[in-house]
Amino acid sequence: MIKILTSLLIAITVLVSCQVNNSGHKQEEYIKPDSTYVPLHAKGFVINYYPEYSQIVLKDPWGDSTKYQTFALLKNKAVFEKASKQNDYVLNYPTAKWIALSSTMVDYADKLNMKHTISGVAEPQYIADAYIQEQIDKGTIRNIGLAVAPDVEVLIDLEPDFMMVSPFKDNHFAAIESAGIPVVTNSDYLEHTPLGRAEWLVFVGELLGEGEKAKQQFKAIEQEYLLVKEKALKAVSKPTVFTGHIYQGIWYTPAGESYMANFFNDAGCDYIYKDTKGTGSLSLDYEVIIDKAENTDYWLLIINYPTDITYSEIEKIDTRYVDFGAYKHRNIIITNASNSLYFEKGLLQPHIVLSDLVYAVHPGLMGDYKPTYFTHLKAE
């Protein structure tokens, strides 16, 4: 999906709804934009504004500075030829119809009041949004199959302006691109901070013709988040916390530079693996985690469980869980993703997630706040 500057020309058949840059290279002449949106927190995109069109520049998700992808959103169709020479894709603007491959992408559209532009989704059984389910039943939104292997025939029939995907190191979507459908990569999950992920709202907003609204909404999210963070700094103590659980014999927990580790830091917590390097997950044996976390104050548990969670149910999942002090003292903070919508909506509500965490670990600091995603597991 990402075009290498020195790559050879690849001719791609195009649909009526879009055109692909077939010049084989971008013009050497640099045209200075009138203005540029450089995200304060997100690292994966910038937006350039020219008189006739805006240009989204997507950086390589894996950090290769020689690779990037550009999309021109035309305000003036008369400059199509000029824009096509400067960009990988020229998209219909504002977007009339597009494909969302995940529930979080649906949530972006929901936030911007643009769900009506979605014409297809992948794996709808994992999307809780009532509007999407209703439109699927009516046939106005199509099920395009698996996120990693969309049905090409259905996509061609839909003729979307683009399909939004999450990044994969292997190109799962070559057949889609060959059919002339632009594949737009949303790399939000690779951001390492809560506000970095949420700022991708601006990227989606620009694609959907709601760029200014998205900027205003993100600014409000950022302000709320920073207010809660400031409040957490006033806490008299920093309780220790650990997270994760055993999966197929391995305990996976975030590394010290990761998204969740940043949440813990901003919530005024002392995350027990804060000093480890990396932005991904640590893979630990039970003996390693119990040695470090046995006397930790709180256990943050994110789980997808078909029924209500209780301390008794946690013991049934793995009897070794009772060895943790957080279990013994009934200090487990939990979200059950099967009904909390944490994974679907939490990305664009980092201020609420942070508020939940601060409320849970700093009693009294948030007043009469009512948590949304994370709550103390009730003692039986």
Backbone torsions as a table, in degrees:
resi	resn	phi	psi	omega
1	MET	NA	-32.7	-177.0
2	ILE	-88.8	128.8	-175.6
3	LYS	-86.8	126.8	176.4
4	ILE	-85.5	135.6	-174.8
5	LEU	-57.2	-34.4	-176.7
6	THR	-95.9	11.5	-176.4
7	SER	-72.8	157.9	178.2
8	LEU	-77.5	164.0	-179.5
9	LEU	-67.1	130.6	173.9
10	ILE	-119.7	113.6	179.6
11	ALA	-81.2	132.2	-177.6
12	ILE	-125.5	130.3	174.9
13	THR	-66.9	139.3	-174.3
14	VAL	-118.3	151.6	172.5
15	LEU	-85.3	166.0	178.6
16	VAL	-62.6	-29.9	-172.9
17	SER	-77.0	-9.5	-177.1
18	CYS	-155.5	165.0	175.4
19	GLN	-134.3	143.2	-179.4
20	VAL	-105.1	143.2	177.7
21	ASN	-68.7	109.7	-179.1
22	ASN	-102.9	15.9	-176.8
23	SER	-72.2	-17.7	179.3
24	GLY	85.8	-16.6	176.7
25	HIS	-163.2	159.5	175.2
26	LYS	-84.0	149.4	179.5
27	GLN	-58.6	142.8	179.5
28	GLU	-68.7	-31.7	-178.4
29	GLU	-68.5	128.6	179.1
30	TYR	-92.2	124.0	178.0
31	ILE	-102.3	119.3	-176.7
32	LYS	-74.2	128.1	177.4
33	PRO	-72.4	159.5	176.5
34	ASP	-66.0	-37.3	177.9
35	SER	-157.8	164.2	-178.5
36	THR	-138.3	135.8	172.3
37	TYR	-94.9	112.4	175.9
38	VAL	-107.8	113.3	-177.1
39	PRO	-57.6	144.7	177.7
40	LEU	-78.5	-28.1	-173.3
41	HIS	-122.4	-41.0	179.7
42	ALA	-73.7	148.3	-177.1
43	LYS	-111.3	-10.1	-166.1
44	GLY	-95.6	-2.2	-178.1
45	PHE	-153.9	160.5	166.9
46	VAL	-139.7	161.6	178.7
47	ILE	-127.8	122.0	176.2
48	ASN	-100.6	140.5	-179.5
49	TYR	-115.6	118.5	175.3
50	TYR	-108.5	165.2	-178.3
51	PRO	-57.7	-39.7	-175.1
52	GLU	-97.5	-16.1	-177.9
53	TYR	-161.0	161.4	170.8
54	SER	-104.7	153.1	-175.5
55	GLN	-127.9	122.0	174.1
56	ILE	-94.6	126.8	177.3
57	VAL	-110.6	115.5	177.8
58	LEU	-98.2	123.2	177.5
59	LYS	-78.5	158.3	178.2
60	ASP	-60.8	126.1	-177.9
61	PRO	-60.0	-24.2	-174.4
62	TRP	-102.1	12.5	169.7
63	GLY	88.0	12.3	177.7
64	ASP	-83.4	110.7	-175.0
65	SER	-71.4	-11.8	178.4
66	THR	-87.0	-2.9	-178.0
67	LYS	-117.7	140.3	175.3
68	TYR	-162.9	171.9	-179.0
69	GLN	-139.8	136.8	-177.1
70	THR	-124.5	143.2	179.1
71	PHE	-130.0	127.1	176.1
72	ALA	-99.0	130.0	177.5
73	LEU	-109.9	100.4	-170.4
74	LEU	-75.9	131.5	169.5
75	LYS	-96.9	-21.9	-178.5
76	ASN	-130.9	107.0	-176.1
77	LYS	-63.2	-18.1	-178.4
78	ALA	-66.4	-18.8	-178.1
79	VAL	-101.7	21.7	-178.2
80	PHE	-56.6	-48.2	-176.8
81	GLU	-60.2	-43.7	179.0
82	LYS	-62.5	-45.6	-178.2
83	ALA	-67.2	-36.0	-178.3
84	SER	-67.2	-27.5	177.9
85	LYS	-76.8	-19.9	-175.8
86	GLN	-101.1	-6.7	-170.8
87	ASN	-139.9	158.9	176.6
88	ASP	-72.4	-39.2	179.7
89	TYR	-135.6	147.4	167.2
90	VAL	-115.2	117.8	-173.0
91	LEU	-102.7	151.3	168.1
92	ASN	-58.1	138.0	-176.9
93	TYR	-146.6	131.3	-5.1
94	PRO	-70.9	159.7	-176.7
95	THR	-60.3	133.1	176.7
96	ALA	-96.2	-37.6	-179.9
97	LYS	-157.1	141.5	-177.6
98	TRP	-151.4	169.9	-176.9
99	ILE	-112.0	130.4	177.3
100	ALA	-109.0	125.5	-176.9
101	LEU	-95.8	1.5	179.2
102	SER	-150.2	162.8	179.8
103	SER	-67.5	-30.7	178.5
104	THR	-67.1	-32.9	177.1
105	MET	-67.0	-36.4	174.6
106	VAL	-62.1	-38.2	-178.6
107	ASP	-66.6	-34.5	173.7
108	TYR	-57.2	-49.1	-179.2
109	ALA	-63.0	-37.4	178.1
110	ASP	-62.9	-44.9	-179.5
111	LYS	-59.6	-33.5	-176.1
112	LEU	-96.3	5.7	-176.2
113	ASN	56.8	42.4	-177.2
114	MET	-126.6	24.8	-179.5
115	LYS	-64.1	-24.6	-179.2
116	HIS	-66.5	-13.0	178.7
117	THR	-85.7	-9.9	-179.7
118	ILE	-78.5	124.7	179.4
119	SER	-109.6	-12.1	178.6
120	GLY	-158.1	150.6	178.4
121	VAL	-138.5	155.9	174.4
122	ALA	-99.6	144.8	173.9
123	GLU	46.7	61.7	-175.6
124	PRO	-63.4	-15.9	178.3
125	GLN	-64.9	-15.9	179.1
126	TYR	-102.2	10.0	179.6
127	ILE	-109.6	120.1	-176.0
128	ALA	-87.9	-14.1	-173.9
129	ASP	-58.7	124.4	-175.6
130	ALA	-65.4	-38.9	-179.8
131	TYR	-62.1	-45.8	-179.5
132	ILE	-61.1	-45.2	-179.9
133	GLN	-63.4	-39.1	179.1
134	GLU	-64.7	-42.2	-179.0
135	GLN	-71.2	-31.0	174.7
136	ILE	-64.7	-43.7	178.1
137	ASP	-61.3	-36.0	-180.0
138	LYS	-78.7	-18.2	-178.2
139	GLY	89.0	2.9	179.0
140	THR	-81.0	-19.0	168.9
141	ILE	-119.1	130.7	-176.0
142	ARG	-99.3	147.9	171.4
143	ASN	-85.4	116.1	-176.5
144	ILE	-99.7	12.8	173.4
145	GLY	95.0	-147.3	-176.6
146	LEU	-76.5	146.1	179.9
147	ALA	-63.7	-32.8	-178.2
148	VAL	-89.6	-8.6	-179.7
149	ALA	-149.6	68.9	-178.7
150	PRO	-63.2	153.2	179.0
151	ASP	-76.1	109.0	-174.7
152	VAL	-63.7	-38.6	-178.4
153	GLU	-63.6	-41.9	177.7
154	VAL	-64.1	-42.3	-179.8
155	LEU	-62.6	-43.4	179.0
156	ILE	-62.9	-38.5	178.5
157	ASP	-64.6	-35.5	-178.9
158	LEU	-74.9	-27.7	-177.4
159	GLU	50.1	57.7	-179.2
160	PRO	-74.0	158.1	174.1
161	ASP	-67.2	-33.3	175.5
162	PHE	-167.4	166.3	172.2
163	MET	-119.0	126.5	179.3
164	MET	-93.7	130.8	-176.0
165	VAL	-131.7	162.3	168.4
166	SER	-89.4	151.4	-175.0
167	PRO	-73.2	139.7	170.9
168	PHE	-126.6	144.4	179.1
169	LYS	-67.1	-32.0	172.8
170	ASP	-95.1	138.9	-178.4
171	ASN	-77.9	102.4	178.5
172	HIS	-83.4	-5.1	-167.0
173	PHE	-120.7	22.9	-179.2
174	ALA	-60.1	-39.9	-179.4
175	ALA	-65.6	-34.2	178.7
176	ILE	-66.9	-46.0	179.1
177	GLU	-64.0	-38.6	179.1
178	SER	-64.6	-24.7	177.3
179	ALA	-82.3	0.5	176.6
180	GLY	89.7	12.8	-179.1
181	ILE	-97.2	117.3	178.3
182	PRO	-61.4	134.8	177.8
183	VAL	-108.9	113.5	-176.2
184	VAL	-103.2	122.9	-175.5
185	THR	-92.7	122.3	174.6
186	ASN	-102.6	106.4	-174.2
187	SER	-97.5	29.3	-176.0
188	ASP	-56.2	-38.9	-174.3
189	TYR	-69.7	-11.7	177.3
190	LEU	-88.3	-7.1	175.0
191	GLU	-70.9	147.5	-172.0
192	HIS	-101.1	-2.7	179.8
193	THR	-125.3	152.2	178.0
194	PRO	-58.4	-42.8	179.3
195	LEU	-72.1	-28.9	175.7
196	GLY	-62.9	-43.1	177.9
197	ARG	-67.1	-44.0	-176.7
198	ALA	-65.6	-27.3	-176.8
199	GLU	-69.9	-12.4	174.3
200	TRP	-66.0	-9.3	171.9
201	LEU	-57.8	-36.0	179.6
202	VAL	-65.9	-41.1	177.2
203	PHE	-59.6	-50.1	-180.0
204	VAL	-65.9	-40.1	179.0
205	GLY	-59.0	-40.8	178.9
206	GLU	-63.3	-43.2	178.9
207	LEU	-60.8	-37.7	-174.0
208	LEU	-91.7	7.1	178.4
209	GLY	80.1	17.0	-179.0
210	GLU	-126.3	41.4	-176.3
211	GLY	-61.2	-43.7	-178.2
212	GLU	-69.1	-39.7	176.4
213	LYS	-61.5	-42.7	-179.7
214	ALA	-62.3	-40.4	178.5
215	LYS	-63.3	-42.3	178.8
216	GLN	-64.7	-42.1	179.8
217	GLN	-65.7	-42.6	178.8
218	PHE	-65.0	-39.4	178.9
219	LYS	-58.5	-40.2	178.3
220	ALA	-66.5	-39.8	177.0
221	ILE	-61.4	-47.1	-179.2
222	GLU	-60.0	-44.6	-178.9
223	GLN	-62.6	-44.0	178.9
224	GLU	-63.7	-42.5	-179.8
225	TYR	-61.2	-47.4	-177.3
226	LEU	-67.2	-31.3	175.6
227	LEU	-64.8	-43.3	178.8
228	VAL	-67.8	-40.7	177.2
229	LYS	-59.3	-42.8	178.5
230	GLU	-63.1	-38.3	178.5
231	LYS	-64.6	-39.3	-179.9
232	ALA	-64.5	-29.0	178.8
233	LEU	-65.3	-19.4	-178.9
234	LYS	-85.0	-3.7	-179.9
235	ALA	-63.7	143.9	-176.7
236	VAL	-77.7	-16.9	-179.2
237	SER	-143.5	163.6	176.2
238	LYS	-119.1	94.6	-178.1
239	PRO	-65.5	148.0	177.3
240	THR	-79.2	149.4	-177.7
241	VAL	-146.4	146.9	169.2
242	PHE	-133.8	168.2	-177.1
243	THR	-149.1	176.7	-178.9
244	GLY	95.8	179.9	176.6
245	HIS	-163.1	173.2	-176.8
246	ILE	-78.9	131.4	175.2
247	TYR	-135.7	116.7	-178.3
248	GLN	51.3	42.8	174.3
249	GLY	87.0	-4.7	-177.5
250	ILE	-119.1	139.8	175.1
251	TRP	-97.5	114.3	179.5
252	TYR	-99.1	130.1	-179.2
253	THR	-143.3	149.0	-175.3
254	PRO	-65.7	142.8	173.9
255	ALA	-73.8	169.2	-169.1
256	GLY	-71.3	-12.6	178.4
257	GLU	-111.1	17.4	-172.5
258	SER	-87.4	172.4	177.6
259	TYR	-54.4	-50.6	-177.2
260	MET	-71.1	-35.7	177.2
261	ALA	-62.3	-36.5	176.4
262	ASN	-67.4	-37.3	174.1
263	PHE	-58.7	-47.7	-179.1
264	PHE	-60.2	-43.6	-179.7
265	ASN	-62.2	-44.6	-178.3
266	ASP	-69.7	-23.5	178.6
267	ALA	-86.0	2.6	179.6
268	GLY	75.2	34.3	178.2
269	CYS	-106.6	156.6	174.2
270	ASP	-104.0	91.1	-178.4
271	TYR	-72.9	129.5	-169.7
272	ILE	-68.7	-17.3	177.4
273	TYR	-113.2	27.5	-177.9
274	LYS	-64.4	-23.8	-176.6
275	ASP	-91.2	2.2	178.8
276	THR	-82.6	152.2	179.7
277	LYS	-88.1	153.2	174.7
278	GLY	111.1	158.3	-179.7
279	THR	-112.7	-0.7	179.4
280	GLY	-98.3	-141.4	-177.7
281	SER	-110.9	149.8	170.5
282	LEU	-94.0	140.0	178.6
283	SER	-109.7	110.9	-170.7
284	LEU	-122.1	151.3	170.1
285	ASP	-78.8	156.4	179.7
286	TYR	-57.1	-40.6	-177.4
287	GLU	-61.3	-33.1	179.5
288	VAL	-71.4	-45.1	-177.0
289	ILE	-70.1	-39.4	-178.6
290	ILE	-68.4	-33.4	178.8
291	ASP	-63.7	-35.2	-176.3
292	LYS	-93.0	-30.7	-170.7
293	ALA	-108.2	2.7	-174.0
294	GLU	-56.7	-39.4	-176.6
295	ASN	-109.6	19.9	178.7
296	THR	-69.7	145.5	-174.6
297	ASP	-64.5	-48.1	-173.8
298	TYR	-129.4	147.7	173.0
299	TRP	-116.5	114.9	175.4
300	LEU	-90.6	116.4	-174.7
301	LEU	-115.4	115.8	174.3
302	ILE	-106.2	115.7	-171.9
303	ILE	-140.2	152.4	174.6
304	ASN	-115.6	100.3	-171.5
305	TYR	-126.5	136.9	-172.7
306	PRO	-69.7	-19.1	180.0
307	THR	-124.9	175.9	176.1
308	ASP	-61.9	141.6	-179.4
309	ILE	-91.8	136.8	173.3
310	THR	-132.6	169.5	175.9
311	TYR	-63.1	-35.1	177.5
312	SER	-64.8	-39.5	178.9
313	GLU	-66.1	-38.3	178.6
314	ILE	-62.9	-40.3	177.7
315	GLU	-63.7	-36.4	178.8
316	LYS	-67.6	-33.9	179.4
317	ILE	-62.9	-44.4	175.8
318	ASP	-159.3	117.5	-175.6
319	THR	-63.1	-20.7	-179.8
320	ARG	-69.8	-18.7	179.6
321	TYR	-61.1	-24.6	-178.2
322	VAL	-71.2	-10.4	-178.9
323	ASP	-76.7	-17.1	-177.8
324	PHE	-79.6	138.6	178.4
325	GLY	-59.0	-34.6	179.1
326	ALA	-63.5	-31.2	174.8
327	TYR	-73.3	-47.7	-176.8
328	LYS	-61.2	-38.3	-176.2
329	HIS	-94.6	8.6	177.6
330	ARG	57.5	49.5	178.9
331	ASN	-118.6	45.7	175.2
332	ILE	-95.7	128.2	175.0
333	ILE	-104.6	127.6	-167.8
334	ILE	-135.4	149.9	161.4
335	THR	-132.8	129.6	176.2
336	ASN	-97.2	102.3	-172.3
337	ALA	-63.9	-14.4	179.2
338	SER	-68.9	-20.1	179.0
339	ASN	-136.9	-6.3	-176.1
340	SER	-87.6	-16.1	-176.1
341	LEU	62.7	21.7	-179.3
342	TYR	-58.4	-47.0	-177.6
343	PHE	-73.0	-26.0	-178.4
344	GLU	-81.6	-39.6	-172.6
345	LYS	-119.5	-15.1	-176.0
346	GLY	-63.9	-29.3	-177.4
347	LEU	-59.6	-40.3	-179.4
348	LEU	-92.4	9.2	176.6
349	GLN	-130.4	50.7	-178.7
350	PRO	-62.8	-29.1	178.4
351	HIS	-66.2	-32.9	178.3
352	ILE	-76.6	-42.5	176.7
353	VAL	-59.3	-45.2	179.5
354	LEU	-62.7	-41.6	178.0
355	SER	-60.6	-41.4	177.2
356	ASP	-58.3	-45.5	-177.4
357	LEU	-66.4	-44.6	179.7
358	VAL	-63.3	-42.5	178.4
359	TYR	-60.2	-38.0	-175.9
360	ALA	-74.5	-37.5	-172.4
361	VAL	-101.7	-12.1	178.9
362	HIS	-124.9	77.4	-176.4
363	PRO	-53.6	130.6	177.1
364	GLY	91.3	-16.6	-174.6
365	LEU	-73.5	-27.3	-176.7
366	MET	-103.8	11.8	177.2
367	GLY	63.3	-133.3	-177.8
368	ASP	-93.5	27.9	178.6
369	TYR	-56.5	142.7	177.3
370	LYS	-113.7	115.5	-175.9
371	PRO	-66.9	154.3	-178.5
372	THR	-106.6	-49.0	-174.0
373	TYR	-107.7	-49.1	-175.2
374	PHE	-105.0	127.8	179.3
375	THR	-136.9	159.4	172.4
376	HIS	-67.7	131.0	174.6
377	LEU	-67.3	124.3	-175.6
378	LYS	-69.3	134.4	176.7
379	ALA	-71.1	144.7	-179.3
380	GLU	-84.6	NA	NA
